Structure formats: C-alpha cells, structure tokens
Amino acid sequence: MSHEVSDLIDEMESALGDGAAIDVVFDQAPFIEQSIEDLSTEGLLGLAFAVVVIMLFLLSLRSTLVTAVSIPLSLLIAMIGLSVGGYSLNILTLGALTVAVGRVVDDSIVVIENIKRHLGYGEPKAQAILTAVREVGGAVTSSTITTAAVFVPMGIVGGQVGQLFRPFAFTVAVALAASPLVALTIVPVLAYWFLKAPATGQHTALDRSQVQEQERHGLLQRSYMPVLRAALAHPVITLLAAVAVLGGTLALSTRLETNFIGDAGQNTLSVNQQLPAGTSLDATDDAARRVEQAIAQLDGVDTYQVTVGSGNSGLQTAFLGGGGGANTASFAITTELTADQDRVEQELRAAMSELQDVGDLTVTTGQAGFGLPPIEVIVRAEDDHQLREAAQLVAEAMERVEGTTDVANNLASDAPAVQVRVDRNAAARAGTTEAAVGQALAGLLRGAPIGQADVDGRTLDVVVQLGQRPAGVAALAATPVPTATGVVPLGQVADVEEVQQPTSLTRKDGTRTATVTATATDQNLGGVTTRLQEELDALDLPSGTDAEIGGVSAEQQSAFADLGLALLASIAIVYLVMVATFRSLVQPLILLVSIPFAATGALILLLATGTPLGVPAMIGLLMLVGIVVTNAIVLIDLVNQKRDEGLPLREAIMEGARYRLRPILMTAAATIGALIPMPLGLTGGSVFISQPLALVVIGGLTTSTLLTLILVPVLYNLLGRATRSRPSSGVADAVFSART
C-alpha cells in the first residue's frame, strides 16, 4: 500500500499544479520491510547454525541434509496454516517462524539418529528404518503434541497481549504440529533413498554387541555414564543438590527486573508542547518555531511535522492521543532507519532542556507501550476542588519516584474566559430576554451570516459584522444592547466577569477524573510501578477521592496474571498428554520436574544480560514448558520399552539413558543453535520480542537438559523401587506404569 501511494505522488502534484509539493512525513513501510528482512536473515542464520550442530553430531553429510529437509517443509506447512487462518506475514508471525526453526528439526533428529543406530547394527535398510521409526514414533508424536499444546491457553489471554501474541502462538503451534508429520513420513523415505547401509563385510565383522561396546567407549557416554551411576547410587545427594538449585532459582527471581513488552524500535518520536492556558495561537506558533529549529538541527532526523493548535493530524492523534487548544503544539518526528534511536532521543531531550520560555515539553517514543502511556495514574473525585487538589498531590508524588520524567497533569491549569450571566429580572424590566441578549452578542462577536457568494469560482460565506468588537471585559460590559425600551449597556442587564475554566472535562463511570502521566526512564517498569504505588499509599488524599495506577503498568499486571494462568494451564495440558502417552499417573509427574529447573537457566541469562522479564520472556517460559519435557518423554519412553523387554529396573534406566543421550543433546543443541542469532541482535529485527524469548529458551533448555539426564532417571528409579517393594496391586501398577 505504501509503495502504491508513493507511486501516485508525482501524479497528484501534477494534478494540483501551481508548483504544489507533497512531502511524505510518515511511512511505516521502510521500518516494516527492514524488520522483516532482518528477521528473515536471523531465520536463515538459525537454520545454518542448526545444520552445523547436526553435522557435528552425525558426522554425515547425507544424514544432515535429510534431517535439515524437515525445517523448510515444516515452515511451509506453517505458512499454509497462516494463509488458511487469515494471518499476515508480519513481525510477530515471522518471529514465530524464526523461533520454530530450531524446534521443528528435533523430531527428525530423533528419527534419523535412531535409523543410523539400527543401520550400524547391520540390519537390512528397510527393516532398520521400520524398526527405528516404530521405536520412536510414539515418543516423537506425544512430545511434539505436548510442545504445541502449551500454546492452547493463549486463547484465554486478553487485552493487547492476546491480540499481539495469538498469531505468534498459532504460527509456532502449526509449525510444531507439522514436524512429526515430516519426521515420520518424509524423513524415513529420504533415509531409505540416500543413507548408505554398512557394507556386507562390515555386517559379518561387527555384530550388535561390538557396535554397542564401541558406543560405550565414545566420548559422550564415557563422560555421562559414570555420572549417572553415581547419581543412581546416591539419590539423596542428587535430590539435595536439585533442591539447592531450585532454592537458588527462587532467590534469583527477586533480583529480576520486569517490563511490559519493551521498545518496538520504531523510528518515530513525538514532542508535545504545552504553554500557559490562554496563550494565543500566534504566541504558541512563535514558541513552536523555536522548538522546530532545535529539531531541525539534530542529526538522524529524517522528517518532522508540526501542528499548532487543536487540529491534530491522524498521525499525531495516534501518537499523542488527540488534540489540544490554541496553547498546545505537537511534533511528529521520523528518524532515519540507520540512526541510533536512543542517541537521537537523548540529543532531542538535551536540546529541549536548553530552550527557555517555550512552555512544558514532553518527549515520547512513537510506540511506547504500544499506544499506552508508560506511567499513568487516574484520580477520581465528585468535587472539582478536591479533584484538583488530589491530582496535584499525585503529580508531586510521581515526581519523587525514581525512574520517571515528564510528569504531566491534565488539570494543571485553567483557561481564562469571559462569562456573561444575564439577569432575567433586569432584562425583563428593560424589555428584552436572555435569548435576545445572546443573539446580540453573537452578532457582535462572530458576525451574522446572511448568505453566500461565488468569487473566482469559489463559494464564500457572507458575514455582516455589527460594530467594533470590544477589547476587554469593561468594554464588553459597556457594549450597547437593543431592547424594547431602547439601547442599554450590557452590564445593566447582565453580570460580565472574567473567570477561570478547565480546558477539558473527563469522566469515568460517571465520576470526574484527572489523569497524571509520566515517562519511565528505567527499563524496570515493575520496580517503578512498585515505588509509585508506595508513594500513592503514603498520600493523604482529600476525603472522597482515590487514585489508581493505569496505563501500561495496569496492562503489565493484567498480562502477567493472564500469562501466569496460561502457564499453569499449559502444565496441566502437558500432564494430561503424558498420562495418555505413558498410561500412568506418576510417570508424568517425574517428567514435570524438568520444568522448574528450566527457570534456573532462564533467570541466569536474563540477569546476566540485564534483560527484564516482560511479556515476550513470559511467552518464552510458556514455550519452554513444552520443549523441556520432550527430552524426558523420549528418555522415559525408551526406558519403558527396555523394561517391556525384561530388563531389570536399574539396567533399563542405564540402557535407555545411554541410547537417548546423543539425540537429547542433539535436539537441545540444535534448538539453541537456531536461536543464538536472536539474542546476539545480529540484525536488530524485532529484538524487543525475539531477544528476551530466545534468552529464556536458551538458558532454560540448557539447565533443564543437564538436569533431565540426571534427575529424571534418579526419580524414575526411586519410584520404581518404591512400587516394586509394595505388595502387588493393580492400582499401584496403574499409578506408576501399566507396563510394570
């Protein structure tokens, strides 16, 4: 749309003629195009990182290429889903596809790794592929359903967060749902076509036990198996260490900063100029020109638009929330895409602070809080005097809060006005009425329209001005007014006086309100809100008034509450899926142990990088719930299979862990590798969403994977021994495992 409008500008200028010029003062298209290009680059980099990780583990180009095919195919199915669902390809949906790159390959990794293992045992190719797929098919399907299902509760999240991230959740869920379909159908076929089976001579030289012995002497198993044996032999120490890690996580959480969504990084700024009430339009224009000169001298400014008075354009209405009076001016600034937005904002604030006698200047980012003022307090009162007093107290309290600036009170000043109150008794004695006095004043001050005239092809209104307009209150009181008994001064039939009136009136639920706003300079919005609430609680407000925090702070609290419920609902859904998978009530609880330990790595990375916990990071935690249990599902599923084959409990755990070590590490490394370009901000595209989300997933997946490989086998062993030591009971068997 932007390009089509731009293409029409030359034609419109020609149609206007007389040297008319049309300038583009605001265009979102370059920012959107740059963001999408950056995200596409990050997605391709993530794909390359994931492929390199797979190559390092499999040491086979054919296997790597067969596995990597699952990424574009899954993403293609996700794009088809976007089209069917009516979603566009935007920053959020493209960011979701980028995030999904590392996860959609996990199922194919598990399948191809198991196929290579069976081929290495000397089995015929077709039989090896069928056996390998049969072994992991259930685990792959249930683990992916688990990961995709965690996004279902996003439907209960309301407000801006629900509107923004519902397409994100839908995109990831569809991409993940496509990955087992590709892994269990296309990947085995490609493996049959392109993977090479060991030569016949190798089949006779190496039997299965010899291959397994070679695996045991590999670097990974030589490092892992002694640790697992020690953990199984000393379960109490292992559990105490896990509890210590969990306690440390809870301690770290108190140091975490919080925000809402963060800065979208758009190249727009705005300045609002407020002069004393009653300032004329000409005086406001003169002051605005001085601000305009300061803006024009800044490096990095592409275009700016100035509006003096109440006639705001659509752009300023979107940014600044509506118009003002003759004493206000607004500036909509678009910076260059390549400019350092933070530097431009700092230089703009510095330039504004040096100006004198230009009124109050407020600088805000174009998309701060996605259209919400960063800090907002709504004051309610029935009495106007009490409302004004309470609003002033709140504004003073907000100025004392560390991390706020540009405090503004919409009741800060009144506008002077001349009030004419007709004395009906005096008017009746003079032979006139209130309506007649009003008509006489209207004709004097505004003129009387008597018709229209065509002048040079234009239709103009014809207005008759009756006499000279009065220059002041005294002159207005002395203005002659015609009556039935003759002409009398206006002051004889009316009281004329100068009064102060509010420039605007706002109500909420029928109650008069005032709004006090400020800009947050601290990225820890949660900390600023807490300090502000403490200041409000300490205020002694007039009786009958109250003040509550609104704006983005209220939206943040609501979003965190909704996402917290969504997180709990996701855990419940994961549990139900695993109950159906393992036909057990207790085994899924073992797997859910991975979730709290995922928070450990997530918090460590957020704290280490100084990234606040906001809505994108919460979405990452939601996604992490599904990701971290997949490794445990793949592990426990094979342990159950080994027990079905008749192996003792401890040996089944050791064998299952040994076989699943490499695919678990591969899937975790591939997911992490695909996400690495995002927190690094290599391109800068959609950093406000992708960076915190990627940090949470990378950190959480790292710690949960390490603990899953140790803690889950230990808990499985303890519960298995406890169940086995009890008298045989159908109920006990069903509680732990139908296979027991």
NORNORCOR-V748668 format. One record per residue. N is the residue number from 1. RES is the residue in one letter. SS is DSSP state (h for helix, s for strand, l for the rest). OMEGA is omega in degrees with one decimal (NA if undefined). Layout:
<<N	RES	SS	OMEGA> <N	RES	SS	OMEGA>>
This chain:
<<1	M	l	179.4> <2	S	h	-179.3> <3	H	h	-179.2> <4	E	h	177.3> <5	V	h	179.5> <6	S	h	179.7> <7	D	h	-177.7> <8	L	h	-172.7> <9	I	h	-180.0> <10	D	h	-179.6> <11	E	h	180.0> <12	M	h	178.0> <13	E	h	178.6> <14	S	h	-179.5> <15	A	h	179.2> <16	L	h	177.5> <17	G	l	177.1> <18	D	l	176.7> <19	G	l	-179.7> <20	A	l	179.5> <21	A	l	177.0> <22	I	l	179.2> <23	D	l	175.5> <24	V	l	-178.5> <25	V	l	178.4> <26	F	l	-179.8> <27	D	l	-178.7> <28	Q	l	-172.3> <29	A	h	-179.5> <30	P	h	179.0> <31	F	h	-179.1> <32	I	h	-179.7> <33	E	h	179.4> <34	Q	h	-179.9> <35	S	h	-179.8> <36	I	h	176.7> <37	E	h	179.4> <38	D	h	179.5> <39	L	h	177.3> <40	S	h	177.5> <41	T	h	178.5> <42	E	h	178.0> <43	G	h	178.8> <44	L	h	176.4> <45	L	h	177.7> <46	G	h	177.0> <47	L	h	179.9> <48	A	h	178.7> <49	F	h	-179.1> <50	A	h	179.6> <51	V	h	178.7> <52	V	h	179.1> <53	V	h	179.7> <54	I	h	-179.7> <55	M	h	-179.4> <56	L	h	-178.9> <57	F	h	-174.4> <58	L	h	-178.4> <59	L	l	-179.7> <60	S	l	-179.5> <61	L	h	-179.0> <62	R	h	-179.7> <63	S	h	-179.5> <64	T	h	-179.2> <65	L	h	177.8> <66	V	h	180.0> <67	T	h	-176.0> <68	A	h	178.9> <69	V	h	-176.9> <70	S	h	-176.5> <71	I	h	-179.5> <72	P	h	-179.8> <73	L	h	178.9> <74	S	h	179.8> <75	L	h	177.1> <76	L	h	177.4> <77	I	h	178.1> <78	A	h	178.5> <79	M	h	175.1> <80	I	h	176.9> <81	G	h	177.2> <82	L	h	-179.9> <83	S	h	179.7> <84	V	h	-179.8> <85	G	h	178.4> <86	G	l	179.7> <87	Y	l	178.1> <88	S	l	175.2> <89	L	l	-176.9> <90	N	l	-176.6> <91	I	h	-175.9> <92	L	h	-178.3> <93	T	h	176.9> <94	L	h	174.2> <95	G	h	177.3> <96	A	h	177.9> <97	L	h	179.0> <98	T	h	178.7> <99	V	h	-175.7> <100	A	h	-176.0> <101	V	h	-176.7> <102	G	h	-175.2> <103	R	h	-175.5> <104	V	h	-179.4> <105	V	l	-174.9> <106	D	h	-178.0> <107	D	h	179.2> <108	S	h	177.4> <109	I	h	-179.6> <110	V	h	-178.6> <111	V	h	-175.0> <112	I	h	178.8> <113	E	h	179.4> <114	N	h	176.8> <115	I	h	179.3> <116	K	h	179.6> <117	R	h	-178.3> <118	H	h	174.7> <119	L	h	178.0> <120	G	h	178.3> <121	Y	l	177.8> <122	G	l	179.7> <123	E	l	174.1> <124	P	l	-171.1> <125	K	h	-177.7> <126	A	h	-179.4> <127	Q	h	-180.0> <128	A	h	-178.7> <129	I	h	-179.9> <130	L	h	179.8> <131	T	h	-178.4> <132	A	h	-179.5> <133	V	h	179.7> <134	R	h	-178.1> <135	E	h	-173.8> <136	V	h	-175.4> <137	G	h	-179.3> <138	G	h	-179.1> <139	A	h	180.0> <140	V	h	-178.1> <141	T	h	-176.9> <142	S	h	-179.6> <143	S	h	-179.9> <144	T	h	174.8> <145	I	h	178.4> <146	T	h	-178.1> <147	T	h	-179.2> <148	A	h	-175.3> <149	A	h	-178.1> <150	V	l	-179.5> <151	F	l	178.9> <152	V	h	-179.8> <153	P	h	176.6> <154	M	h	177.7> <155	G	h	-179.2> <156	I	h	-178.9> <157	V	l	-177.8> <158	G	l	177.4> <159	G	h	-178.6> <160	Q	h	-178.1> <161	V	h	178.5> <162	G	h	179.9> <163	Q	h	-176.5> <164	L	h	-168.2> <165	F	h	175.7> <166	R	h	174.4> <167	P	h	177.2> <168	F	h	-179.1> <169	A	h	179.5> <170	F	h	-178.1> <171	T	h	179.9> <172	V	h	-177.7> <173	A	h	-180.0> <174	V	h	178.8> <175	A	h	179.7> <176	L	h	178.4> <177	A	h	179.4> <178	A	h	-173.3> <179	S	h	177.1> <180	P	h	176.9> <181	L	h	178.5> <182	V	h	-175.0> <183	A	h	-175.2> <184	L	h	179.6> <185	T	h	-173.5> <186	I	h	-177.4> <187	V	h	177.7> <188	P	h	179.1> <189	V	h	178.3> <190	L	h	177.4> <191	A	h	179.2> <192	Y	h	-177.8> <193	W	h	-166.1> <194	F	h	-179.3> <195	L	l	179.2> <196	K	l	174.1> <197	A	l	177.4> <198	P	l	179.3> <199	A	l	-178.0> <200	T	h	179.7> <201	G	h	178.8> <202	Q	h	179.4> <203	H	h	-177.7> <204	T	h	-176.2> <205	A	h	-175.5> <206	L	l	173.8> <207	D	l	-173.4> <208	R	h	-177.5> <209	S	h	178.7> <210	Q	h	178.3> <211	V	h	178.9> <212	Q	h	178.9> <213	E	h	176.3> <214	Q	h	178.4> <215	E	h	-178.2> <216	R	h	-179.2> <217	H	l	175.7> <218	G	l	-175.6> <219	L	h	-177.0> <220	L	h	-176.0> <221	Q	h	177.4> <222	R	h	178.1> <223	S	h	-171.3> <224	Y	h	-170.8> <225	M	h	177.1> <226	P	h	178.5> <227	V	h	179.2> <228	L	h	178.6> <229	R	h	-179.9> <230	A	h	179.4> <231	A	h	178.2> <232	L	h	-179.2> <233	A	h	-178.7> <234	H	l	-175.4> <235	P	h	-178.2> <236	V	h	178.6> <237	I	h	179.8> <238	T	h	-178.8> <239	L	h	178.0> <240	L	h	177.4> <241	A	h	178.8> <242	A	h	178.6> <243	V	h	178.0> <244	A	h	177.8> <245	V	h	-179.8> <246	L	h	177.0> <247	G	h	176.1> <248	G	h	178.2> <249	T	h	179.2> <250	L	h	178.1> <251	A	h	179.5> <252	L	h	-174.9> <253	S	h	-179.4> <254	T	l	-179.0> <255	R	l	-173.7> <256	L	l	173.6> <257	E	l	179.9> <258	T	s	172.7> <259	N	l	-178.4> <260	F	l	179.3> <261	I	l	-178.9> <262	G	l	-177.9> <263	D	l	-179.5> <264	A	l	177.1> <265	G	l	-179.7> <266	Q	l	-175.6> <267	N	l	179.7> <268	T	s	174.8> <269	L	s	176.4> <270	S	s	177.7> <271	V	s	176.1> <272	N	s	-178.0> <273	Q	s	-178.4> <274	Q	s	176.4> <275	L	l	-179.0> <276	P	l	179.8> <277	A	l	-178.7> <278	G	l	177.9> <279	T	l	-177.9> <280	S	l	-179.9> <281	L	h	179.3> <282	D	h	179.8> <283	A	h	177.0> <284	T	h	179.3> <285	D	h	178.2> <286	D	h	179.4> <287	A	h	-179.9> <288	A	h	178.9> <289	R	h	177.9> <290	R	h	175.9> <291	V	h	179.9> <292	E	h	178.6> <293	Q	h	178.9> <294	A	h	179.3> <295	I	h	-177.2> <296	A	h	-178.0> <297	Q	l	-177.8> <298	L	l	174.1> <299	D	l	176.8> <300	G	l	178.2> <301	V	s	-179.6> <302	D	s	178.2> <303	T	s	173.3> <304	Y	s	178.9> <305	Q	s	-178.0> <306	V	s	174.8> <307	T	s	179.7> <308	V	s	-178.0> <309	G	l	-170.2> <310	S	l	-174.4> <311	G	l	-178.2> <312	N	l	172.2> <313	S	l	177.7> <314	G	h	-180.0> <315	L	h	-178.7> <316	Q	h	177.0> <317	T	h	179.4> <318	A	h	-175.9> <319	F	h	-167.0> <320	L	h	172.9> <321	G	l	174.3> <322	G	l	-174.9> <323	G	l	177.6> <324	G	l	178.2> <325	G	l	-179.2> <326	A	l	-177.5> <327	N	l	-180.0> <328	T	s	173.8> <329	A	s	179.7> <330	S	s	-176.4> <331	F	s	175.3> <332	A	s	-171.6> <333	I	s	172.8> <334	T	s	-178.9> <335	T	s	176.9> <336	E	l	-176.6> <337	L	l	-176.8> <338	T	l	-176.9> <339	A	l	174.4> <340	D	l	-172.8> <341	Q	h	179.4> <342	D	h	179.6> <343	R	h	-179.6> <344	V	h	179.7> <345	E	h	179.9> <346	Q	h	179.2> <347	E	h	178.1> <348	L	h	178.6> <349	R	h	179.4> <350	A	h	179.7> <351	A	h	179.7> <352	M	h	-177.6> <353	S	h	-178.3> <354	E	l	-178.2> <355	L	l	-179.5> <356	Q	l	174.9> <357	D	l	176.6> <358	V	l	179.7> <359	G	l	179.1> <360	D	s	-179.1> <361	L	s	179.3> <362	T	s	-179.9> <363	V	s	176.8> <364	T	s	173.9> <365	T	s	-173.7> <366	G	l	-176.9> <367	Q	l	-178.6> <368	A	l	178.3> <369	G	l	-179.3> <370	F	l	175.1> <371	G	l	179.7> <372	L	l	174.5> <373	P	l	-176.1> <374	P	l	-180.0> <375	I	s	-177.5> <376	E	s	174.7> <377	V	s	179.6> <378	I	s	-179.1> <379	V	s	-179.9> <380	R	s	176.1> <381	A	s	176.3> <382	E	l	-176.6> <383	D	l	-177.7> <384	D	h	-179.6> <385	H	h	178.7> <386	Q	h	178.5> <387	L	h	-179.4> <388	R	h	-180.0> <389	E	h	-179.2> <390	A	h	179.9> <391	A	h	178.6> <392	Q	h	177.6> <393	L	h	179.3> <394	V	h	179.5> <395	A	h	178.2> <396	E	h	177.9> <397	A	h	-179.5> <398	M	h	178.1> <399	E	h	179.5> <400	R	h	-176.9> <401	V	l	178.3> <402	E	l	178.7> <403	G	l	177.7> <404	T	s	176.6> <405	T	s	177.7> <406	D	s	177.9> <407	V	s	-177.8> <408	A	s	179.5> <409	N	s	-176.0> <410	N	l	171.9> <411	L	l	-172.7> <412	A	l	-176.3> <413	S	l	175.5> <414	D	s	176.8> <415	A	s	177.0> <416	P	s	179.3> <417	A	s	176.0> <418	V	s	-177.7> <419	Q	s	177.0> <420	V	s	180.0> <421	R	s	-176.4> <422	V	s	173.6> <423	D	l	-173.1> <424	R	h	-179.7> <425	N	h	179.5> <426	A	h	178.5> <427	A	h	-179.8> <428	A	h	178.3> <429	R	h	179.7> <430	A	h	178.2> <431	G	l	178.3> <432	T	l	-179.1> <433	T	l	178.8> <434	E	h	-179.4> <435	A	h	-179.3> <436	A	h	177.2> <437	V	h	178.9> <438	G	h	178.9> <439	Q	h	179.7> <440	A	h	178.5> <441	L	h	179.6> <442	A	h	178.4> <443	G	h	-179.5> <444	L	h	-172.9> <445	L	h	-176.5> <446	R	l	-174.6> <447	G	l	-177.8> <448	A	s	177.1> <449	P	s	-178.0> <450	I	s	179.2> <451	G	s	-179.6> <452	Q	s	179.3> <453	A	s	176.9> <454	D	s	-179.1> <455	V	s	179.1> <456	D	l	176.7> <457	G	l	179.4> <458	R	s	178.9> <459	T	s	-177.8> <460	L	s	174.9> <461	D	s	176.2> <462	V	s	-176.1> <463	V	s	177.1> <464	V	s	178.3> <465	Q	l	-176.0> <466	L	l	175.8> <467	G	l	-178.2> <468	Q	l	178.4> <469	R	l	178.7> <470	P	l	-174.8> <471	A	l	-178.6> <472	G	l	-177.3> <473	V	h	-179.4> <474	A	h	179.1> <475	A	h	178.6> <476	L	h	179.4> <477	A	h	-179.7> <478	A	l	-178.1> <479	T	l	179.9> <480	P	s	179.3> <481	V	s	179.5> <482	P	s	176.5> <483	T	s	179.8> <484	A	l	-179.5> <485	T	l	-178.9> <486	G	s	-179.0> <487	V	s	179.0> <488	V	s	175.6> <489	P	s	179.6> <490	L	h	-179.0> <491	G	h	179.7> <492	Q	h	-177.2> <493	V	h	-178.0> <494	A	s	172.7> <495	D	s	-178.8> <496	V	s	-179.0> <497	E	s	176.2> <498	E	s	-178.8> <499	V	s	175.2> <500	Q	s	-178.3> <501	Q	s	176.6> <502	P	s	-179.4> <503	T	l	179.0> <504	S	l	177.3> <505	L	l	178.4> <506	T	s	178.3> <507	R	s	175.2> <508	K	s	-176.0> <509	D	l	176.6> <510	G	l	-177.6> <511	T	s	178.1> <512	R	s	-178.4> <513	T	s	170.2> <514	A	s	-178.3> <515	T	s	177.1> <516	V	s	-176.5> <517	T	s	176.2> <518	A	s	176.0> <519	T	s	179.0> <520	A	s	176.2> <521	T	l	-179.6> <522	D	l	180.0> <523	Q	l	177.6> <524	N	l	-177.2> <525	L	h	178.5> <526	G	h	178.2> <527	G	h	178.0> <528	V	h	179.8> <529	T	h	178.6> <530	T	h	179.3> <531	R	h	178.4> <532	L	h	179.6> <533	Q	h	177.1> <534	E	h	177.9> <535	E	h	-179.8> <536	L	h	179.6> <537	D	h	-177.9> <538	A	h	-177.8> <539	L	l	173.3> <540	D	l	-176.2> <541	L	l	177.4> <542	P	l	179.9> <543	S	l	178.4> <544	G	l	177.9> <545	T	l	174.5> <546	D	s	-179.0> <547	A	s	178.1> <548	E	s	-179.4> <549	I	s	177.9> <550	G	s	178.1> <551	G	h	-175.0> <552	V	h	177.7> <553	S	h	177.5> <554	A	h	178.5> <555	E	h	178.3> <556	Q	h	-179.6> <557	Q	h	178.7> <558	S	h	-179.8> <559	A	h	179.8> <560	F	h	177.7> <561	A	h	179.5> <562	D	h	-179.2> <563	L	h	174.5> <564	G	h	175.9> <565	L	h	178.3> <566	A	h	178.9> <567	L	h	178.4> <568	L	h	178.3> <569	A	h	178.5> <570	S	h	178.6> <571	I	h	178.3> <572	A	h	178.9> <573	I	h	177.9> <574	V	h	-179.9> <575	Y	h	-178.9> <576	L	h	178.4> <577	V	h	-178.5> <578	M	h	173.9> <579	V	h	178.1> <580	A	h	-178.7> <581	T	h	-173.4> <582	F	h	-178.4> <583	R	l	-176.8> <584	S	l	177.2> <585	L	l	-174.9> <586	V	l	-178.3> <587	Q	h	176.2> <588	P	h	177.8> <589	L	h	176.6> <590	I	h	-177.7> <591	L	h	-179.2> <592	L	h	177.4> <593	V	h	-179.0> <594	S	h	-171.3> <595	I	h	-179.4> <596	P	h	179.5> <597	F	h	172.8> <598	A	h	179.2> <599	A	h	-178.6> <600	T	h	-179.5> <601	G	h	179.7> <602	A	h	-179.6> <603	L	h	-179.4> <604	I	h	-179.3> <605	L	h	178.6> <606	L	h	179.1> <607	L	h	-177.6> <608	A	h	-178.3> <609	T	h	-179.1> <610	G	l	-178.8> <611	T	l	179.8> <612	P	l	173.9> <613	L	s	178.3> <614	G	l	-178.9> <615	V	h	177.6> <616	P	h	178.2> <617	A	h	176.6> <618	M	h	175.3> <619	I	h	175.9> <620	G	h	176.4> <621	L	h	177.8> <622	L	h	178.5> <623	M	h	-177.8> <624	L	h	179.2> <625	V	h	-179.7> <626	G	h	-175.5> <627	I	h	-170.5> <628	V	h	-178.6> <629	V	h	-178.4> <630	T	h	178.4> <631	N	h	179.1> <632	A	h	178.2> <633	I	h	-179.8> <634	V	h	-179.1> <635	L	h	-176.2> <636	I	h	179.3> <637	D	h	179.3> <638	L	h	176.4> <639	V	h	177.4> <640	N	h	177.7> <641	Q	h	179.3> <642	K	h	177.5> <643	R	h	175.2> <644	D	h	179.4> <645	E	l	175.4> <646	G	l	179.3> <647	L	l	174.7> <648	P	l	-174.2> <649	L	h	-175.8> <650	R	h	-179.3> <651	E	h	177.8> <652	A	h	178.2> <653	I	h	-178.9> <654	M	h	-178.8> <655	E	h	179.3> <656	G	h	179.4> <657	A	h	-178.9> <658	R	h	-178.4> <659	Y	h	-173.8> <660	R	h	-177.9> <661	L	h	-175.0> <662	R	h	178.6> <663	P	h	178.4> <664	I	h	178.9> <665	L	h	-179.9> <666	M	h	-177.8> <667	T	h	178.6> <668	A	h	-179.0> <669	A	h	179.7> <670	A	h	178.7> <671	T	h	179.4> <672	I	h	-179.7> <673	G	h	-179.4> <674	A	h	-177.6> <675	L	h	-174.2> <676	I	h	-179.0> <677	P	h	-175.5> <678	M	h	-179.6> <679	P	h	178.0> <680	L	h	179.9> <681	G	l	-176.0> <682	L	l	-178.9> <683	T	l	-179.0> <684	G	l	-178.3> <685	G	l	175.1> <686	S	l	-177.7> <687	V	h	-175.4> <688	F	h	176.4> <689	I	h	-170.4> <690	S	h	-175.1> <691	Q	h	179.1> <692	P	h	179.2> <693	L	h	-178.9> <694	A	h	178.3> <695	L	h	-180.0> <696	V	h	-177.3> <697	V	h	-179.5> <698	I	h	-179.2> <699	G	h	-178.6> <700	G	h	-179.1> <701	L	h	179.5> <702	T	h	-177.3> <703	T	h	-177.9> <704	S	h	178.8> <705	T	h	179.8> <706	L	h	-178.9> <707	L	h	177.5> <708	T	h	-177.6> <709	L	h	-179.3> <710	I	h	-170.8> <711	L	h	-178.3> <712	V	h	175.6> <713	P	h	179.9> <714	V	h	178.9> <715	L	h	177.7> <716	Y	h	-179.7> <717	N	h	-179.4> <718	L	h	-179.2> <719	L	h	176.6> <720	G	h	178.3> <721	R	h	179.7> <722	A	h	179.2> <723	T	h	-177.8> <724	R	h	-177.4> <725	S	h	178.3> <726	R	l	172.8> <727	P	l	-176.9> <728	S	l	-179.2> <729	S	l	178.8> <730	G	h	179.4> <731	V	h	179.8> <732	A	h	178.8> <733	D	h	-177.9> <734	A	h	179.9> <735	V	h	-178.8> <736	F	h	-179.6> <737	S	l	176.9> <738	A	l	-177.7> <739	R	l	-170.7> <740	T	l	NA>>
